[in-house]
Amino acid sequence: MKYLCLAYYDERKFEALPGAELQALVSQCPPHDHALRTSGHLVVQASLGEARSSVSIRPRNGKPSVTDGPFAETKEQVGGFFIIEARDLNEAIRAASKHPAAHLGEQVGWGIELRPIETFEQQ
């Protein structure tokens, strides 16, 4: 089964971190991505642009309405995602827990949300 792992962070805390500390923190991610890819768990990984450069599209009177910003108003933003393949949620938790955002970066609000990916067959 595939799991979407949403990597969250607090944009303001992230921007306030000194450059060298920020670089030291984010440099922890590529080795983890490589280890997940080597183990056969990683399907895809990507970082996202800043939340302030995003737009949301919602229905308004039967038509799409575009507004600035992320879909939800919150301090924590999705900064990246990865999709992993795992037998079950427990294996997915074990694999995702190795990501630096699960055990480092508490000062910038790092965290990971796991969601199972469900697909529907088209007829």
C-alpha positions, 0 to 999 in steps of 0.5 A: 500500500502507498502512503502520502507523507506530508512534511510540515514546517513553520515558515516563520520559524524556518526563516528565523533560523540562522543560515548555517543552522538551516543548511545543517538541518535540511542537509539531513534530508537527502541521505534519508531519501537515498536510504528510503529509495535504496530500501525500496520504500520511496516511490516519489519525493519533492519539495514545495514552494513557499506557501505565500506563492500558492493559490487555492481554488474553491467552488463559488456559485458553481465556478472556480474561485482562485484566492491567494495562499494555502487551502488552510490558514495555519502556522504550519505549512506543507513544505514537501511530500514523499510517497512510500510503499509499505505493507501496512501503517506500522511499516509506513510509520517505521519508514517515515519516522527515520526522516529528519522531520520526524526526529529533528527540526523541532525548533522549526515545527517540522513534522510528518503526516501520513495518509494512506493513498486509496485508488479507485478503479476506472471502468 
